[in-house]
Amino acid sequence: HEENAPLKPGIITQQSSVINLENPEEELFSKINSTFKLHIKKAERLNIKTQVDFSPSIQKCRNALAEFSVFARLKSIEYNPKRILALQKSNNLIIAEAFDNNSTLLVTHIYLHDSNEVLLLHSFANKNSTDNKLRGYANKLLHWQEFIEFKKFGLKIYNFGGINPAKHPGISKFKLSF
C-alpha cells in the first residue's frame, strides 16, 4: 500500500524482531537477555547438541513436516506443507534441530533464506519431549548456535518474524530477548 495511505479495515500491521548478524559474535551475545544467556550456558553444560542443515533432504523436510503437523494441530497453527517442500527444491530452506545427550530431538526451527537474510518460519517442540525446561534451554541454545552458523554462511540479517505484543505477549517477549 502507499506510504501514508490508511489501512483497509481488517489489515494488521506487523512488526519484526531483526538482528544484524554482521555484528561481532561477542556483541550479539552481550545483547541477549541475561536469563537467556544463563539458559544457553546451562544447555551447553547439559550437552545439548545442535545441527543446522543448509541443504535439507526431501526426507528430512517430510520428517520435520510430520512432526510439525502434530504440533500445529495442538496449537491451531495454519501452515502450508507444499510451501516447505517447494522451498527445499529451490534450496532456500534451512532446518535446525537440537538434541539431548541421548540424541532425542527436542526442538526444530525451519527457515527461509536468500543470500542476505534468514527468516524464521516455524519453531516447534518434539511431541515426545516432555521436559519443558530442557526444551526451553535447547530452544535458546539452538537460536544462539543458528546466529553463529548463519554468520559463517554469509547471512547478514536474522529475522525472527512477526511480533505482536498485544496478541502474543509471551512469544514477542521471547523474540525481543535476543
Order of alpha helices (4+ residues) and beta strands (2+ residues): beta-alpha-alpha-beta-alpha-alpha-beta-beta-beta-alpha-beta-alpha
